[in-house]
Amino acid sequence: MSTLFTSHVIASTNSVLASATVEQSSAGTGMLLDLLKAGGWTMVPIIICSLIAMGIIIERFWTLRRDRILPKHLVAQVWTWIKNGQFDKSKMRDLKNSSALGEVLTAGLLNHQHGREAMKASINEAGRAVVVRLERYLNTLGSVALVAPLLGLLGTVIGMIKVFTVIRVQGVGNADALAGGISEALITTAAGMAVAIPALVLHRHFTRRVEELVTDMEQEALKMVDVLHGEREIFTAN
């Protein structure tokens, strides 16, 4: 009897907790929807900006990984292929498709017989194309960081216009009527800043990362040029 009673209590408690969790989740979702509605139509472009920024941030984090752009010991591996007479068209194609650094090195190796300057010119040309790809979508992310707070400011102005319109028509005695415009002004400002701040911070972060990757890529490519022209030795593991 005691065991049955205890089991019944436990089951009832779990049921109550599950119901409370569902209610809290529904309440949170409802509150979010209420905030979006209270913010007015300017919340729509702000939400679109947030979705664009989120997509770019995820894509750039994945694309700008160092091991994907600058594989370790790639120059040493290429030099080993060259010394052992294994660097054929198949290896060159694999090198070009392996990474951004591989693409730059391939451009230089295709022209190494034309001299050091021709090789460096080919590397610079390929490097410029790689930089454009590394900086893809960063201008858009910067634009989101600039536009989002302006949209929030626009919502603030619209909300204050509504407040003063209510004051002019109904006076200051109707607090509920005034609250709608004030809420719109504050919500849109907060939403715009919430989108703009992380977008700006991560735009700076990605810009700095691209600069570092490009600098390291140039150094690796110049190392390859020096090695091929006998101006530098490189360690290769046996």
C-alpha positions as CSV (number, residue, x, y, z in Angstrom):
1,M,0.0,0.0,0.0
2,S,2.8,2.4,1.0
3,T,4.7,1.6,-2.3
4,L,1.6,2.2,-4.4
5,F,0.9,5.5,-2.6
6,T,4.6,6.7,-3.1
7,S,4.5,5.7,-6.8
8,H,1.2,7.7,-7.2
9,V,2.8,10.8,-5.5
10,I,5.9,10.6,-7.7
11,A,3.8,10.2,-10.9
12,S,1.6,13.2,-9.9
13,T,4.7,15.3,-9.1
14,N,6.3,14.5,-12.5
15,S,3.0,15.3,-14.2
16,V,2.9,18.7,-12.4
17,L,6.5,19.5,-13.3
18,A,6.0,18.6,-16.9
19,S,2.9,20.8,-17.1
20,A,4.8,23.7,-15.5
21,T,7.7,23.3,-17.9
22,V,5.2,23.4,-20.9
23,E,3.5,26.4,-19.4
24,Q,6.8,28.2,-18.9
25,S,7.9,27.5,-22.4
26,S,4.5,28.7,-23.8
27,A,4.7,31.8,-21.6
28,G,8.2,32.5,-22.9
29,T,7.2,32.1,-26.5
30,G,4.1,34.2,-25.9
31,M,6.2,37.0,-24.3
32,L,8.6,37.0,-27.3
33,L,5.7,37.3,-29.7
34,D,4.1,40.1,-27.6
35,L,7.4,42.0,-27.7
36,L,7.7,41.6,-31.5
37,K,4.1,42.8,-31.9
38,A,4.7,45.7,-29.5
39,G,7.8,46.8,-31.5
40,G,5.7,47.5,-34.6
41,W,6.5,47.0,-38.3
42,T,10.2,48.1,-37.9
43,M,10.8,44.8,-36.0
44,V,10.4,43.0,-39.4
45,P,13.5,44.4,-41.0
46,I,15.4,44.1,-37.7
47,I,14.6,40.4,-37.5
48,I,15.6,40.0,-41.2
49,C,18.9,41.7,-40.4
50,S,19.4,39.4,-37.4
51,L,18.8,36.3,-39.6
52,I,21.3,37.6,-42.3
53,A,23.9,38.3,-39.7
54,M,23.5,34.9,-38.0
55,G,23.8,33.1,-41.4
56,I,27.0,35.0,-42.3
57,I,28.6,34.5,-38.9
58,I,28.0,30.7,-39.0
59,E,29.3,30.5,-42.6
60,R,32.4,32.6,-41.9
61,F,33.3,30.6,-38.7
62,W,33.2,27.4,-40.8
63,T,35.0,28.8,-43.9
64,L,37.8,30.8,-42.1
65,R,39.2,27.9,-40.2
66,R,43.0,28.0,-40.2
67,D,43.4,24.3,-41.0
68,R,41.1,24.7,-44.0
69,I,43.0,27.8,-45.4
70,L,46.6,27.0,-44.3
71,P,47.2,23.3,-43.8
72,K,50.3,22.6,-41.7
73,H,53.5,21.6,-43.5
74,L,52.0,22.0,-46.9
75,V,55.1,23.7,-48.3
76,A,57.3,20.9,-46.9
77,Q,55.1,18.3,-48.5
78,V,55.2,20.0,-51.9
79,W,59.0,20.3,-51.7
80,T,59.2,16.6,-50.9
81,W,57.1,15.8,-54.0
82,I,59.3,17.9,-56.1
83,K,62.6,16.4,-54.8
84,N,61.3,12.9,-55.3
85,G,60.0,13.6,-58.8
86,Q,56.4,12.9,-57.7
87,F,54.9,16.3,-58.5
88,D,52.9,15.5,-61.6
89,K,49.7,17.0,-63.0
90,S,47.6,14.8,-60.6
91,K,49.5,16.1,-57.6
92,M,49.2,19.7,-58.9
93,R,45.4,19.3,-59.3
94,D,45.1,17.9,-55.8
95,L,47.2,20.7,-54.4
96,K,45.1,23.4,-56.1
97,N,41.9,21.9,-54.8
98,S,43.1,21.2,-51.3
99,S,43.1,24.7,-49.8
100,A,43.5,28.4,-50.4
101,L,47.3,28.1,-49.8
102,G,47.4,25.2,-52.2
103,E,45.8,27.3,-54.9
104,V,48.3,30.1,-54.4
105,L,51.3,27.7,-54.4
106,T,50.0,26.0,-57.6
107,A,49.8,29.4,-59.4
108,G,53.5,30.0,-58.5
109,L,54.7,26.5,-59.4
110,L,53.1,26.7,-62.8
111,N,55.3,29.7,-63.6
112,H,58.5,28.8,-61.7
113,Q,60.4,28.2,-65.0
114,H,59.9,31.8,-66.0
115,G,61.9,33.2,-63.1
116,R,61.4,34.4,-59.6
117,E,59.6,37.6,-60.5
118,A,57.1,35.8,-62.8
119,M,56.5,33.3,-60.0
120,K,55.9,36.1,-57.5
121,A,53.5,37.9,-59.9
122,S,51.5,34.7,-60.4
123,I,51.3,34.2,-56.6
124,N,50.1,37.8,-56.1
125,E,47.5,37.4,-58.7
126,A,46.1,34.2,-57.3
127,G,46.4,35.7,-53.8
128,R,44.1,38.6,-54.7
129,A,41.5,36.2,-55.9
130,V,41.7,34.2,-52.7
131,V,41.4,37.3,-50.6
132,V,38.2,38.2,-52.3
133,R,36.8,34.9,-51.4
134,L,38.0,35.1,-47.8
135,E,36.3,38.5,-47.4
136,R,33.0,37.3,-48.9
137,Y,29.9,38.5,-47.0
138,L,31.9,40.7,-44.6
139,N,30.7,43.9,-46.3
140,T,27.1,42.6,-45.8
141,L,27.8,41.8,-42.1
142,G,29.2,45.4,-41.7
143,S,26.2,46.8,-43.4
144,V,23.9,44.9,-41.0
145,A,25.9,46.3,-38.0
146,L,25.3,49.8,-39.4
147,V,21.7,49.5,-40.5
148,A,20.3,47.6,-37.5
149,P,20.7,50.5,-34.9
150,L,19.3,53.0,-37.5
151,L,16.2,50.8,-37.9
152,G,15.9,50.8,-34.1
153,L,16.2,54.6,-34.1
154,L,13.5,54.7,-36.7
155,G,11.3,52.6,-34.5
156,T,12.0,54.9,-31.6
157,V,11.0,58.0,-33.6
158,I,7.8,56.3,-34.8
159,G,7.0,55.3,-31.2
160,M,7.5,58.8,-29.9
161,I,5.4,60.2,-32.7
162,K,2.6,57.9,-31.6
163,V,3.1,59.1,-28.0
164,F,2.8,62.8,-28.8
165,T,-0.2,62.1,-31.1
166,V,-2.0,60.4,-28.1
167,I,-1.0,63.3,-25.9
168,R,-2.4,65.8,-28.4
169,V,-5.7,63.9,-28.9
170,Q,-6.4,62.4,-25.4
171,G,-4.0,64.3,-23.1
172,V,-1.6,62.7,-20.6
173,G,-4.3,61.0,-18.5
174,N,-4.6,57.8,-20.6
175,A,-1.5,55.8,-19.5
176,D,-2.5,52.7,-21.5
177,A,-2.6,54.7,-24.7
178,L,0.8,56.2,-24.0
179,A,2.4,52.9,-23.1
180,G,2.0,51.5,-26.6
181,G,4.1,54.2,-28.2
182,I,6.7,54.2,-25.4
183,S,7.0,50.4,-25.6
184,E,7.5,50.5,-29.4
185,A,10.2,53.1,-29.0
186,L,12.2,51.2,-26.3
187,I,11.7,47.7,-27.9
188,T,12.9,48.7,-31.3
189,T,15.9,50.5,-29.9
190,A,16.9,47.5,-27.8
191,A,16.4,45.1,-30.7
192,G,18.5,47.2,-33.1
193,M,21.3,47.4,-30.6
194,A,21.1,43.6,-29.8
195,V,21.6,42.9,-33.5
196,A,24.2,45.5,-34.2
197,I,26.6,44.9,-31.4
198,P,27.5,41.3,-32.1
199,A,27.5,41.9,-35.8
200,L,30.0,44.7,-35.4
201,V,32.2,42.8,-33.0
202,L,32.3,39.7,-35.3
203,H,32.8,41.8,-38.4
204,R,36.0,43.2,-36.8
205,H,37.0,39.7,-35.7
206,F,36.6,38.2,-39.2
207,T,38.4,41.1,-40.8
208,R,41.3,40.6,-38.5
209,R,41.3,36.9,-39.1
210,V,41.4,37.4,-42.9
211,E,44.4,39.8,-42.5
212,E,46.3,37.2,-40.4
213,L,45.5,34.4,-42.8
214,V,46.6,36.5,-45.8
215,T,49.9,37.5,-44.1
216,D,50.7,33.9,-43.2
217,M,49.7,32.7,-46.7
218,E,52.1,35.3,-48.3
219,Q,54.9,34.1,-46.1
220,E,54.4,30.5,-47.0
221,A,54.2,31.3,-50.7
222,L,57.4,33.3,-50.5
223,K,59.1,30.5,-48.7
224,M,58.2,28.2,-51.6
225,V,59.7,30.7,-54.0
226,D,62.9,30.9,-52.1
227,V,63.2,27.1,-51.8
228,L,62.7,26.6,-55.5
229,H,65.4,29.1,-56.4
230,G,67.9,27.8,-53.9
231,E,67.7,30.7,-51.5
232,R,66.4,28.8,-48.6
233,E,66.5,25.3,-47.1
234,I,63.4,23.7,-45.7
235,F,63.2,20.8,-43.3
236,T,61.3,17.8,-44.5
237,A,60.6,14.7,-42.4
238,N,61.8,11.4,-43.8
